[in-house]
Amino acid sequence: MHVPYCVRKCPYCDFYSSVDLASVPVFLESLAREMEMVGGTDQVFDTLYVGGGTPSVLEPDGIARIIETAHKHFTIRTDLEITLEVNPGTIFREKLAEYRQAGVNRLNIGVQSFHHENLKFLGRIHSVEEAVACIASARQTGFDNIGLDLIYGLPGQDKKNWLSDLRRALETETEHLSGYMLTCESGTPLSREVKSGRIQWPEGGVVRELFDTTIEFLTTHGFLQYEISNFARKTDDGLEPRYSRHNQKYWSFVPYIGLGPSAHSFITPQRYWNHRSIENYVRHIKAGHLPIAEKEELTREQMIMEAIFLGLRTTRGIDLIGFEKMFGLNFIKIYKGKIVDLEKDRLLNLTNTHCALTPKGMAYLDGIAAIFTGQDIS
Ligand code: SF4
């Protein structure tokens, strides 16, 4: 569910969101109507991700309404994972308690950094203290499945600065950590600053060192990497680490439905996405139409490429049996030569069931995926 509102736009962000909250009631009404329109299928859902934007700008009754409406129109497993993305600048303890009462059982907190100057550069609305208080309140209100988002690769950031962010994150005993590399998206205020030369973009080597540091530090401090940017804390009781059940779906190429302005859906072999602006989205719903802006039908070849790219993002790698079932192709036979070369360079590991990048290979994900996807398989 895409909640398209933010308190203020961050200069690096190119997600669709509005800072005018006046349309929240009509948005919530439209979202409920959209659920009614697309629901009622036999499909069973086991995750609900309320993202954005900044969904925590919504009052708890707004989030409760989204969750209740989802239960009304969709077939939902009893152990549903319900994640709410939270911005520490929008949170206080009672609000978190009410989100929990509404059914939210996983929080993804956008901390981004534990350094004031980094938060200032990123244009975040919250302080370090507010981020720390938000995590503490989440614990006090009973959340036992918390993920933190951090960003690295800021201009001027060095290894010491990034390592101290990672250390502070570990001190919170978070169950899950995502470390995202800052990207310069065209059309954002950040990209204009970089183009004008007022901001010096970090060199590849520096960012590469921070990327390697993330994997090395977290995997030696009790975390399991399961995707290029995602890590889950190992448990002491032998239970499975708290992976994001929801995000794993994107990487394993299973269908999902996205609702709300600019939300994307994937129902094999179609990908489609909703109108980006709240106005257009609401207008379509009010007229009784699904608010779909565009659809594309993936060709078999495109599906193969996506399955390879997404599989290589994960540490488990491409599921070779699933790949053969889905496409009738033996991955090892088709790519034998390339696999041998990449294995020699210690960029790839092959087992009987999976083909995965090594930590070294992860740094070259795009290039390696292009090697596979560039091959003619017809
Ligand atoms: S709070 Fe999140 S969605 Fe909103 S502008 Fe900042 S990065 Fe983008």
Residues whose N, C-alpha, C, O or C-beta is under 5 A from the ligand:
A	BS01	SF4	C6 R8 K9 C10 C13 F15 G52 G53 T54
